[in-house]
Amino acid sequence: MIMPATQMDSDRRRISGEPWLGAVPTLGDVYRARPVIRKFLAPTPLLRNPALNERLGFELMVKCENLQPTGAFKVRGGLYLLSQLPEKERQSGVVAASTGNHGQSIAFAAGQFGVQATIFLPEQANQLKVDAMRRFGAEIIHAGRDFDECFLEAQRYADRTGAHFIHSANEPDLIAGVATHTLEIIEDEPLVDVVIVPVGGGSGLCGACIAGKGINPDLKVIGAQATGAPVVYESWKARQLRALDRSDTFAEGLATRTAFSLPAAVLWGTVDDIVLVSDAEMRRAILTLLETTHILAEGAGAAGLAAAYQRRESFTGKKVAVIISGGNLTMDSLSQAMAEERAW
C-alpha cells in the first residue's frame, strides 16, 4: 500500500524529529556520564595487532566495543539515559524501536534500573539480538519490515500506554553516554590522529565528534555507512534531512532509512568525512578481523575497518582508531561471508 504524500511526510517527521532546537550534548556532559557508566561497565580494550597493521599499511587500533554485554557501544547511552530518567517515567516503563543494538541497550539498562522495557523490532530481526533482549527481561513486539515501520508502531504504543519512548538517536543523554567510548580511546592513546565510527542513526559518530574534537580539535572523525543505506551521508552532504524509500544492506545495525535531527545538528558542523562501504567490503572486513585479531564482528561492527581499508593510502604514518561495535554475527551471515569473500 502506498501512503498519500502527506501521510508519508508526517511519518518521516515523527521518525527524524523536527529541526533540532534543544540542547546539544557537550564534552562536559560526556564527563558527567562517565562515572555513571563506570558503575556498570569496565572500559573496553584498545588493541593493536601487527598482522592487521601489515595488511593496512598504517598503525590501527581496534576499540573493542563488541565486548560490551550487548556487543555494541549503544549500551553506554542506554545506561546513562536510564540513570537520568525521572522516577515517575521509569515507573511508566520505557519503549524503543530498534534493529537490535539500540533495543539491547535499552533492555539491558532497564534491567539494571528495575524498569519494564518494551522493544519493537522488524519482523526479520537478528535472532541473537532478540534472544538477548528477552534474557535482559524486555517484552519483544515484532512490527513491520524495517526500522522505520517498527519505529512508528513503537511511538503509537507509547502514545496509548504512557510508556516513555526512547529515540535511538534524538536523545542528548544517550549521545553523551555513547561518547565515553572516545574518551577511553584518547585516554589510552592521546596521540590518536583519526577515529572511525560505524553509522546507522549517528549516535556513535556524534559521540566521537563531541568527545574527540572537544578534547583535540585537530582529531579527524570519520563515519562509515553502508552504500545501501546512505541516508546520514546524503543528509550531511546536502545539509538537509533526507529519507530513503528503502535500505539494502545485510548489516542491520546500519539499515536506517531516515536521518535524525539531533545527529544532524551535531554532525553537519563537526564530522570530517563519511565513507560509504559496500556489503562486500564489510564482509571482507569481518573475515580480516577474524583472521588477524580473532575478533568476531557483525557487518555494522566491521564497517569502520572497511572504511579504513578503503582510505588506507591517506592514513600512512597516522595513528587510527576504529570502533568495532556489533559482535552479534549470526552463523548464517558468517557462512555467507566465507562463501562469497576472502580476507584482505
Secondary structure, DSSP 4 states (H G I P E B T S, - for coil): -PPPHHHHHHHHHHHH-SSP-SPPP-HHHHHHHHHHHHTT-PPPPEEE-HHHHHHHTSEEEEEEGGGSTTSSTHHHHHHHHHHHS-HHHHHT-EEEE-SSHHHHHHHHHHHHHT--EEEEE-TT--HHHHHHHHHTT-EEEE-SSSHHHHHHHHHHHHHHH-PEE--SSS-HHHHHHHTHHHHHHHHH-TT--EEEEE-SSSHHHHHHHHHHHHH-TT-EEEEEEETTS-HHHHHHHHTS--B-S----S-GGG---B--HHHHHHHTTT--EEEEE-HHHHHHHHHHHHHHT-----HHHHHHHHHHHHTGGGGTT-EEEEEE------HHHHHHHHHH----
